[in-house]
Amino acid sequence: MKLTAHDRADLNDPAVEMWLPVASDVAVGVGQGDGNVSLHQIVDERPVRQLNTAIANQSGTIAAASAALVKSIANAR
């Protein structure tokens, strides 16, 4: 999911973010940043779940290694 203002779509723009859900509790963010890797442990998994659901709502196809996760995301649409 690309998060950006309407007129700023280039991933080279530091104001543009790209988030990729990896699992029900893991997301990877891609962007300019400072060039280093940042790890953020979360206690509340709801923001990643909300990201997964938002992406699913904009998608025609949903795939994952876990059938249960795909079902739960599809049912949340």
Phi and psi in radians as a Rosetta constraint file:
Dihedral C 1 N 2 CA 2 C 2 CIRCULARHARMONIC -1.631 0.35
Dihedral N 2 CA 2 C 2 N 3 CIRCULARHARMONIC 2.232 0.35
Dihedral C 2 N 3 CA 3 C 3 CIRCULARHARMONIC -1.894 0.35
Dihedral N 3 CA 3 C 3 N 4 CIRCULARHARMONIC 2.022 0.35
Dihedral C 3 N 4 CA 4 C 4 CIRCULARHARMONIC -2.797 0.35
Dihedral N 4 CA 4 C 4 N 5 CIRCULARHARMONIC 2.791 0.35
Dihedral C 4 N 5 CA 5 C 5 CIRCULARHARMONIC -1.250 0.35
Dihedral N 5 CA 5 C 5 N 6 CIRCULARHARMONIC 2.733 0.35
Dihedral C 5 N 6 CA 6 C 6 CIRCULARHARMONIC -0.939 0.35
Dihedral N 6 CA 6 C 6 N 7 CIRCULARHARMONIC -0.685 0.35
Dihedral C 6 N 7 CA 7 C 7 CIRCULARHARMONIC -1.670 0.35
Dihedral N 7 CA 7 C 7 N 8 CIRCULARHARMONIC 0.160 0.35
Dihedral C 7 N 8 CA 8 C 8 CIRCULARHARMONIC -2.264 0.35
Dihedral N 8 CA 8 C 8 N 9 CIRCULARHARMONIC 1.628 0.35
Dihedral C 8 N 9 CA 9 C 9 CIRCULARHARMONIC -1.974 0.35
Dihedral N 9 CA 9 C 9 N 10 CIRCULARHARMONIC -0.141 0.35
Dihedral C 9 N 10 CA 10 C 10 CIRCULARHARMONIC -1.374 0.35
Dihedral N 10 CA 10 C 10 N 11 CIRCULARHARMONIC 2.173 0.35
Dihedral C 10 N 11 CA 11 C 11 CIRCULARHARMONIC -1.126 0.35
Dihedral N 11 CA 11 C 11 N 12 CIRCULARHARMONIC -0.265 0.35
Dihedral C 11 N 12 CA 12 C 12 CIRCULARHARMONIC -1.322 0.35
Dihedral N 12 CA 12 C 12 N 13 CIRCULARHARMONIC -0.246 0.35
Dihedral C 12 N 13 CA 13 C 13 CIRCULARHARMONIC -1.337 0.35
Dihedral N 13 CA 13 C 13 N 14 CIRCULARHARMONIC 2.143 0.35
Dihedral C 13 N 14 CA 14 C 14 CIRCULARHARMONIC -1.092 0.35
Dihedral N 14 CA 14 C 14 N 15 CIRCULARHARMONIC -0.255 0.35
Dihedral C 14 N 15 CA 15 C 15 CIRCULARHARMONIC -1.467 0.35
Dihedral N 15 CA 15 C 15 N 16 CIRCULARHARMONIC -0.129 0.35
Dihedral C 15 N 16 CA 16 C 16 CIRCULARHARMONIC -1.698 0.35
Dihedral N 16 CA 16 C 16 N 17 CIRCULARHARMONIC 2.332 0.35
Dihedral C 16 N 17 CA 17 C 17 CIRCULARHARMONIC -2.105 0.35
Dihedral N 17 CA 17 C 17 N 18 CIRCULARHARMONIC 2.616 0.35
Dihedral C 17 N 18 CA 18 C 18 CIRCULARHARMONIC -2.240 0.35
Dihedral N 18 CA 18 C 18 N 19 CIRCULARHARMONIC 2.206 0.35
Dihedral C 18 N 19 CA 19 C 19 CIRCULARHARMONIC -2.080 0.35
Dihedral N 19 CA 19 C 19 N 20 CIRCULARHARMONIC 2.307 0.35
Dihedral C 19 N 20 CA 20 C 20 CIRCULARHARMONIC -2.117 0.35
Dihedral N 20 CA 20 C 20 N 21 CIRCULARHARMONIC 2.001 0.35
Dihedral C 20 N 21 CA 21 C 21 CIRCULARHARMONIC -1.265 0.35
Dihedral N 21 CA 21 C 21 N 22 CIRCULARHARMONIC 2.385 0.35
Dihedral C 21 N 22 CA 22 C 22 CIRCULARHARMONIC -1.916 0.35
Dihedral N 22 CA 22 C 22 N 23 CIRCULARHARMONIC -0.611 0.35
Dihedral C 22 N 23 CA 23 C 23 CIRCULARHARMONIC -2.670 0.35
Dihedral N 23 CA 23 C 23 N 24 CIRCULARHARMONIC -3.117 0.35
Dihedral C 23 N 24 CA 24 C 24 CIRCULARHARMONIC -1.136 0.35
Dihedral N 24 CA 24 C 24 N 25 CIRCULARHARMONIC -0.326 0.35
Dihedral C 24 N 25 CA 25 C 25 CIRCULARHARMONIC -2.277 0.35
Dihedral N 25 CA 25 C 25 N 26 CIRCULARHARMONIC 0.315 0.35
Dihedral C 25 N 26 CA 26 C 26 CIRCULARHARMONIC -2.381 0.35
Dihedral N 26 CA 26 C 26 N 27 CIRCULARHARMONIC 2.301 0.35
Dihedral C 26 N 27 CA 27 C 27 CIRCULARHARMONIC -2.378 0.35
Dihedral N 27 CA 27 C 27 N 28 CIRCULARHARMONIC 2.547 0.35
Dihedral C 27 N 28 CA 28 C 28 CIRCULARHARMONIC -1.981 0.35
Dihedral N 28 CA 28 C 28 N 29 CIRCULARHARMONIC 2.261 0.35
Dihedral C 28 N 29 CA 29 C 29 CIRCULARHARMONIC -1.837 0.35
Dihedral N 29 CA 29 C 29 N 30 CIRCULARHARMONIC 2.347 0.35
Dihedral C 29 N 30 CA 30 C 30 CIRCULARHARMONIC -2.028 0.35
Dihedral N 30 CA 30 C 30 N 31 CIRCULARHARMONIC 2.301 0.35
Dihedral C 30 N 31 CA 31 C 31 CIRCULARHARMONIC -3.104 0.35
Dihedral N 31 CA 31 C 31 N 32 CIRCULARHARMONIC -3.118 0.35
Dihedral C 31 N 32 CA 32 C 32 CIRCULARHARMONIC -1.118 0.35
Dihedral N 32 CA 32 C 32 N 33 CIRCULARHARMONIC -1.057 0.35
Dihedral C 32 N 33 CA 33 C 33 CIRCULARHARMONIC 0.887 0.35
Dihedral N 33 CA 33 C 33 N 34 CIRCULARHARMONIC -2.642 0.35
Dihedral C 33 N 34 CA 34 C 34 CIRCULARHARMONIC -1.804 0.35
Dihedral N 34 CA 34 C 34 N 35 CIRCULARHARMONIC 0.160 0.35
Dihedral C 34 N 35 CA 35 C 35 CIRCULARHARMONIC 1.573 0.35
Dihedral N 35 CA 35 C 35 N 36 CIRCULARHARMONIC -0.103 0.35
Dihedral C 35 N 36 CA 36 C 36 CIRCULARHARMONIC -1.768 0.35
Dihedral N 36 CA 36 C 36 N 37 CIRCULARHARMONIC 2.855 0.35
Dihedral C 36 N 37 CA 37 C 37 CIRCULARHARMONIC -1.580 0.35
Dihedral N 37 CA 37 C 37 N 38 CIRCULARHARMONIC 2.329 0.35
Dihedral C 37 N 38 CA 38 C 38 CIRCULARHARMONIC -2.058 0.35
Dihedral N 38 CA 38 C 38 N 39 CIRCULARHARMONIC 2.274 0.35
Dihedral C 38 N 39 CA 39 C 39 CIRCULARHARMONIC -1.933 0.35
Dihedral N 39 CA 39 C 39 N 40 CIRCULARHARMONIC 2.285 0.35
Dihedral C 39 N 40 CA 40 C 40 CIRCULARHARMONIC -2.198 0.35
Dihedral N 40 CA 40 C 40 N 41 CIRCULARHARMONIC 1.965 0.35
Dihedral C 40 N 41 CA 41 C 41 CIRCULARHARMONIC -1.425 0.35
Dihedral N 41 CA 41 C 41 N 42 CIRCULARHARMONIC 2.341 0.35
Dihedral C 41 N 42 CA 42 C 42 CIRCULARHARMONIC -1.963 0.35
Dihedral N 42 CA 42 C 42 N 43 CIRCULARHARMONIC 2.555 0.35
Dihedral C 42 N 43 CA 43 C 43 CIRCULARHARMONIC -1.619 0.35
Dihedral N 43 CA 43 C 43 N 44 CIRCULARHARMONIC -0.655 0.35
Dihedral C 43 N 44 CA 44 C 44 CIRCULARHARMONIC -1.748 0.35
Dihedral N 44 CA 44 C 44 N 45 CIRCULARHARMONIC 2.042 0.35
Dihedral C 44 N 45 CA 45 C 45 CIRCULARHARMONIC -1.412 0.35
Dihedral N 45 CA 45 C 45 N 46 CIRCULARHARMONIC -0.090 0.35
Dihedral C 45 N 46 CA 46 C 46 CIRCULARHARMONIC -1.016 0.35
Dihedral N 46 CA 46 C 46 N 47 CIRCULARHARMONIC -0.691 0.35
Dihedral C 46 N 47 CA 47 C 47 CIRCULARHARMONIC -1.067 0.35
Dihedral N 47 CA 47 C 47 N 48 CIRCULARHARMONIC -0.652 0.35
Dihedral C 47 N 48 CA 48 C 48 CIRCULARHARMONIC -1.225 0.35
Dihedral N 48 CA 48 C 48 N 49 CIRCULARHARMONIC -0.700 0.35
Dihedral C 48 N 49 CA 49 C 49 CIRCULARHARMONIC -1.060 0.35
Dihedral N 49 CA 49 C 49 N 50 CIRCULARHARMONIC -0.752 0.35
Dihedral C 49 N 50 CA 50 C 50 CIRCULARHARMONIC -1.117 0.35
Dihedral N 50 CA 50 C 50 N 51 CIRCULARHARMONIC -0.672 0.35
Dihedral C 50 N 51 CA 51 C 51 CIRCULARHARMONIC -1.097 0.35
Dihedral N 51 CA 51 C 51 N 52 CIRCULARHARMONIC -0.827 0.35
Dihedral C 51 N 52 CA 52 C 52 CIRCULARHARMONIC -1.017 0.35
Dihedral N 52 CA 52 C 52 N 53 CIRCULARHARMONIC -0.774 0.35
Dihedral C 52 N 53 CA 53 C 53 CIRCULARHARMONIC -1.174 0.35
Dihedral N 53 CA 53 C 53 N 54 CIRCULARHARMONIC -0.730 0.35
Dihedral C 53 N 54 CA 54 C 54 CIRCULARHARMONIC -1.079 0.35
Dihedral N 54 CA 54 C 54 N 55 CIRCULARHARMONIC -0.728 0.35
Dihedral C 54 N 55 CA 55 C 55 CIRCULARHARMONIC -1.159 0.35
Dihedral N 55 CA 55 C 55 N 56 CIRCULARHARMONIC -0.739 0.35
Dihedral C 55 N 56 CA 56 C 56 CIRCULARHARMONIC -1.076 0.35
Dihedral N 56 CA 56 C 56 N 57 CIRCULARHARMONIC -0.647 0.35
Dihedral C 56 N 57 CA 57 C 57 CIRCULARHARMONIC -1.139 0.35
Dihedral N 57 CA 57 C 57 N 58 CIRCULARHARMONIC -0.371 0.35
Dihedral C 57 N 58 CA 58 C 58 CIRCULARHARMONIC -1.819 0.35
Dihedral N 58 CA 58 C 58 N 59 CIRCULARHARMONIC 0.130 0.35
Dihedral C 58 N 59 CA 59 C 59 CIRCULARHARMONIC -1.992 0.35
Dihedral N 59 CA 59 C 59 N 60 CIRCULARHARMONIC 2.640 0.35
Dihedral C 59 N 60 CA 60 C 60 CIRCULARHARMONIC -1.647 0.35
Dihedral N 60 CA 60 C 60 N 61 CIRCULARHARMONIC -0.372 0.35
Dihedral C 60 N 61 CA 61 C 61 CIRCULARHARMONIC -2.351 0.35
Dihedral N 61 CA 61 C 61 N 62 CIRCULARHARMONIC 2.395 0.35
Dihedral C 61 N 62 CA 62 C 62 CIRCULARHARMONIC -2.190 0.35
Dihedral N 62 CA 62 C 62 N 63 CIRCULARHARMONIC 2.288 0.35
Dihedral C 62 N 63 CA 63 C 63 CIRCULARHARMONIC -2.419 0.35
Dihedral N 63 CA 63 C 63 N 64 CIRCULARHARMONIC 2.557 0.35
Dihedral C 63 N 64 CA 64 C 64 CIRCULARHARMONIC -2.850 0.35
Dihedral N 64 CA 64 C 64 N 65 CIRCULARHARMONIC 2.878 0.35
Dihedral C 64 N 65 CA 65 C 65 CIRCULARHARMONIC -1.258 0.35
Dihedral N 65 CA 65 C 65 N 66 CIRCULARHARMONIC -0.371 0.35
Dihedral C 65 N 66 CA 66 C 66 CIRCULARHARMONIC -1.826 0.35
Dihedral N 66 CA 66 C 66 N 67 CIRCULARHARMONIC 2.001 0.35
Dihedral C 66 N 67 CA 67 C 67 CIRCULARHARMONIC -1.084 0.35
Dihedral N 67 CA 67 C 67 N 68 CIRCULARHARMONIC -0.633 0.35
Dihedral C 67 N 68 CA 68 C 68 CIRCULARHARMONIC -1.120 0.35
Dihedral N 68 CA 68 C 68 N 69 CIRCULARHARMONIC -0.705 0.35
Dihedral C 68 N 69 CA 69 C 69 CIRCULARHARMONIC -1.140 0.35
Dihedral N 69 CA 69 C 69 N 70 CIRCULARHARMONIC -0.775 0.35
Dihedral C 69 N 70 CA 70 C 70 CIRCULARHARMONIC -1.062 0.35
Dihedral N 70 CA 70 C 70 N 71 CIRCULARHARMONIC -0.769 0.35
Dihedral C 70 N 71 CA 71 C 71 CIRCULARHARMONIC -1.066 0.35
Dihedral N 71 CA 71 C 71 N 72 CIRCULARHARMONIC -0.774 0.35
Dihedral C 71 N 72 CA 72 C 72 CIRCULARHARMONIC -1.184 0.35
Dihedral N 72 CA 72 C 72 N 73 CIRCULARHARMONIC -0.636 0.35
Dihedral C 72 N 73 CA 73 C 73 CIRCULARHARMONIC -1.225 0.35
Dihedral N 73 CA 73 C 73 N 74 CIRCULARHARMONIC -0.766 0.35
Dihedral C 73 N 74 CA 74 C 74 CIRCULARHARMONIC -1.088 0.35
Dihedral N 74 CA 74 C 74 N 75 CIRCULARHARMONIC -0.654 0.35
Dihedral C 74 N 75 CA 75 C 75 CIRCULARHARMONIC -1.282 0.35
Dihedral N 75 CA 75 C 75 N 76 CIRCULARHARMONIC -0.362 0.35
Dihedral C 75 N 76 CA 76 C 76 CIRCULARHARMONIC -1.461 0.35
Dihedral N 76 CA 76 C 76 N 77 CIRCULARHARMONIC -0.154 0.35
